[in-house]
Amino acid sequence: MVLGTLLCLAFPAFLMGIFNDDPQVIAYGTTYLTVMGLGTVAVGTIMSVSAVFQGIGKTYPTLLAALLDNGLFAAMVFTLPGIFGWGIEAVWWIKLVTGIIEMVFCALWLRWELKRSGLNVS
């Protein structure tokens, strides 16, 4: 995930240029890859935490975290861009923010769950 992040942040225009040569598409794509590239570490963390929850037999925290993420995303996308007049890029930034919130929520819940089960978590 870190490698994907670095590639998206370092070469977004080049990566978009592989698929399209329209300057407007490359401009939007560059912004998209930059924003979503920042989210790859959060996604990797969520996937890892989800696997740990599955491994300890507790799958509902991951479901609740996904519901939180999707609920916040929908609420923010349907309100904030209209209120503030934001463009399409706002949708990508909102997804990044809700993904980070989901990551923190999952990580804190896992830490609490592991401490509760008696494992030494620093």
JOUR-V688128 format. One record per backbone hydrogen bond with DSSP energy under -1.0 kcal/mol. NH is the residue of the N-H (numbers start at 1). CO is the residue of the C=O. Records with the same first field share a line. If there is no record, write none. Layout:
# JOUR-V688128
NH = CO  CO
This chain:
# JOUR-V688128
5 = 1
6 = 2
7 = 3
8 = 4
9 = 5
10 = 6
11 = 7
15 = 11
16 = 12
17 = 13
18 = 14
19 = 16
20 = 16
26 = 22
27 = 23
28 = 24
29 = 25
30 = 26
31 = 27
32 = 28
33 = 29
34 = 30
35 = 31
36 = 32
37 = 33
38 = 34
43 = 39
44 = 40
45 = 41
46 = 42
47 = 43
48 = 44
49 = 45
50 = 46
51 = 47
52 = 48
53 = 49
54 = 50
55 = 51
56 = 52
57 = 54
58 = 53
63 = 59
64 = 60
65 = 61
66 = 62
67 = 63
68 = 64
69 = 65
70 = 66
71 = 67
72 = 68
73 = 69
74 = 70
75 = 71
76 = 72
77 = 73
78 = 74
80 = 76
83 = 79
84 = 80
85 = 81
86 = 81
90 = 87
91 = 88
93 = 89
94 = 90
95 = 91
96 = 92
97 = 93
98 = 94
99 = 95
100 = 96
101 = 97
102 = 98
103 = 99
104 = 100
105 = 101
106 = 102
107 = 103
108 = 104
109 = 105
110 = 106
111 = 107
112 = 108
113 = 109
114 = 110
115 = 111
116 = 112
117 = 113
118 = 115
119 = 114
